[in-house]
Amino acid sequence: MKELKYLNKYFKKYWLKLLLGVIITIIARIFSLVMPSYVKKSIEVIEDFSADQLLEQEARGLLLEYILIILATALLSGLFTFLMRQTIINVSRYIEYDLKNEVFDHYQYLNLNFYKKNRTGDLMNRISEDINQVRLYAGPAIMYGMNALTLFACLIPLMFIKAPTIALYTIAPFPILSFLIYNISKIIHKRSTKVQEFLSRLSTFTQESFSGVAVIKAYGLEPKIHDDVETLASEGKSKSVDLAKVDAWFFPLMILLIGVSNIFVIYIGGKQYMNGEIDSIGIIAEFILYVNMLTWPVAIVGWLTSIVQRAEASQKRINEFLKEEPEIRNEVDESTPIEGKIEFRNVSFTYEDTEITALKNLSFTVHPGETVAILGKTGSGKSTVLELIARLYDVSGGEILIDDVPIKNLNLFSLREAIGTVPQDAFLFSDSISNNIKFGKNNATDEEVVTVAKNAVVHENIIGFSKQYDTVLGERGITLSGGQKQRVSIARALLKDPRIYLFDDCLSAVDTETEEEILNNLKQASQNRTTLIVSHRVSSAKNADKILVLEDGQLIQQGTHEELNAIEGYYKELYLNQLSEKEN
């Protein structure tokens, strides 16, 4: 249970509720122990009446008294059992809530490399299915475990006090039970881990299939995907059945051993009664009730073992990610204001997952309020420049300065708060269009939303929908076209009104006329704001204050449109090619 030690901090947090639950559990079990002794007394009353030692009226009075006591203690035991569930089970829900938040927060702080190495389905499974398994340990397992422990602690000594010989035979099967549980639980642990790992694979496959359903349909791959799912499901069935086969041994073994205990009670007790070693047959009835009271706690041992083993396997998977340290750390606690000057000094960067060197000794300076365009072939490092400015990655070599301060010496949240970014692959949430735009500024008014939508030239498209700005988008914004998604993403950045704009080829899916209109609006909206525009089109770059041309991560040209067009090179060639295409 070493992995489950991670939960100790939550148990300490809710120790008062847990302690109250333990006290209530003990009280509930003490009341439940009253009933068997009064059943014994009731039988003794009947025996005494049969032997003419009690009058009928006296016997009836005693029976009524004992029955009322049995009913009262049963009701009180039930009431405290209810309170026990309300305390301990509630604690498990609090722990589930805290753990899910902790895992989700940790996910958010991990760097992009983490998400390149791990699949979304696996991440989702660990925060849902795995945490649910842990919750069963933190609540029901503790509650039933404490219940069983209390019964054993109170009942077994009581049994030895009342009839040592019968008690000894009654608990004789328990060591055998312990041995079986120990061996079976090891098998359960291994098979539980395999089941949880499989569930992550299945979640990943189905999530990717649903996200890529358009591609699947376009290529007519539904039969193949169905076969793949069937193969996965068959594998999962096999693993789950293997686990169920082991689980299936528990309850039959428990019931068998409890049955053996009952036989011992009847046989040994009956023999002692006939030999005069016990003075009342009521003791046999009392012990049968004791054994049956132990049936559930003994049977639950198997279930508890299974739950603990599953929780151990799940918590181990959760801990694997919680132990992941974010590479991008906020080194400065106090906020740091951002004006917008950006300087790259011999910056080099290599992606960890692919080991591709995207930038090589890159140097340039962007002054506050300047608009700089970055052009180059695919894979030249354009997008990497923007990712480094937002500090989604840290440089492999060299240094980036913002307002003449090394980027690592800035408050990370202040830096990102000062940046409005529009990625090439615009991501929209399954929410209303209005809320997607407000993602950049939650407290924005409807008028502000409409204004930025007009600047992004997407307003006319939005009001064409039946619900206009209240239109709820499909997952990843599938309701909109590629160009519409890009323009909604631009509106989102404009609404934020940051100090630095980062546009990553965000006009690739719009026509040239719409592009020209958006660029003119952006020029007005981004006045006195530092703006970097990554593009494949000269039309997006020609009005910039400065143009940087990259090739294989190195700066090969820089200057204004007029300066670069006046000399032979990549920029002039690109301009003439695109001009020719436009004329044709």
Stockholm file with secondary structure:
# STOCKHOLM 1.0

chainA/1-584         MKELKYLNKYFKKYWLKLLLGVIITIIARIFSLVMPSYVKKSIEVIEDFSADQLLEQEARGLLLEYILIILATALLSGLFTFLMRQTIINVSRYIEYDLKNEVFDHYQYLNLNFYKKNRTGDLMNRISEDINQVRLYAGPAIMYGMNALTLFACLIPLMFIKAPTIALYTIAPFPILSFLIYNISKIIHKRSTKVQEFLSRLSTFTQESFSGVAVIKAYGLEPKIHDDVETLASEGKSKSVDLAKVDAWFFPLMILLIGVSNIFVIYIGGKQYMNGEIDSIGIIAEFILYVNMLTWPVAIVGWLTSIVQRAEASQKRINEFLKEEPEIRNEVDESTPIEGKIEFRNVSFTYEDTEITALKNLSFTVHPGETVAILGKTGSGKSTVLELIARLYDVSGGEILIDDVPIKNLNLFSLREAIGTVPQDAFLFSDSISNNIKFGKNNATDEEVVTVAKNAVVHENIIGFSKQYDTVLGERGITLSGGQKQRVSIARALLKDPRIYLFDDCLSAVDTETEEEILNNLKQASQNRTTLIVSHRVSSAKNADKILVLEDGQLIQQGTHEELNAIEGYYKELYLNQLSEKEN
#=GR chainA/1-584 SS CTGGGGGHHHHHHTHHHHHHHHHHHHHHHHHHTHHHHHHHHHHHHHHHHHTTSSCHHHHHHHHHHHHHHHHHHHHHHHHHHHHHHHHHHHHHHHHHHHHHHHHHHHHHHSCHHHHHHSCHHHHHHIIIIIHHHHHHIIIIIHHHHHHHHHHHHHHHHHHHHHCHHHHHHHTTTHHHHHHHHHHHHHHHHHHHHHHHHHHHHHHHHHHHHHHTHHHHHHTTCHHHHHHHHHHHHHHHHHHHHHHHHHHTTHHHHHHHHHHHHHHHHHHHHHHHHHTTSSSCTHHHHHHHHHHHHHHHHHHHHHHHHHHHHHHHHHHHHHHHHHTCCCSSCCCCCSCCCCCCCEEEEEEEEECTTTCCEEEEEEEEEECTTCEEEEEESTTSSHHHHHHHHTTSSCCSEEEEEETTEEGGGSCHHHHHHTEEEECSSCCCCSSBHHHHHHTTCTTCCHHHHHHHHHHTTCHHHHHTSTTGGGCBCCGGGTTSCHHHHHHHHHHHHHHHCCSEEEEESTTTTSCHHHHHHHHHHHHHHTTTSEEEEECSCHHHHTTSSEEEEEETTEEEEEECHHHHHTSSSHHHHHHHHHHHHHHC
#=GC SS_cons         CTGGGGGHHHHHHTHHHHHHHHHHHHHHHHHHTHHHHHHHHHHHHHHHHHTTSSCHHHHHHHHHHHHHHHHHHHHHHHHHHHHHHHHHHHHHHHHHHHHHHHHHHHHHHSCHHHHHHSCHHHHHHIIIIIHHHHHHIIIIIHHHHHHHHHHHHHHHHHHHHHCHHHHHHHTTTHHHHHHHHHHHHHHHHHHHHHHHHHHHHHHHHHHHHHHTHHHHHHTTCHHHHHHHHHHHHHHHHHHHHHHHHHHTTHHHHHHHHHHHHHHHHHHHHHHHHHTTSSSCTHHHHHHHHHHHHHHHHHHHHHHHHHHHHHHHHHHHHHHHHHTCCCSSCCCCCSCCCCCCCEEEEEEEEECTTTCCEEEEEEEEEECTTCEEEEEESTTSSHHHHHHHHTTSSCCSEEEEEETTEEGGGSCHHHHHHTEEEECSSCCCCSSBHHHHHHTTCTTCCHHHHHHHHHHTTCHHHHHTSTTGGGCBCCGGGTTSCHHHHHHHHHHHHHHHCCSEEEEESTTTTSCHHHHHHHHHHHHHHTTTSEEEEECSCHHHHTTSSEEEEEETTEEEEEECHHHHHTSSSHHHHHHHHHHHHHHC
//
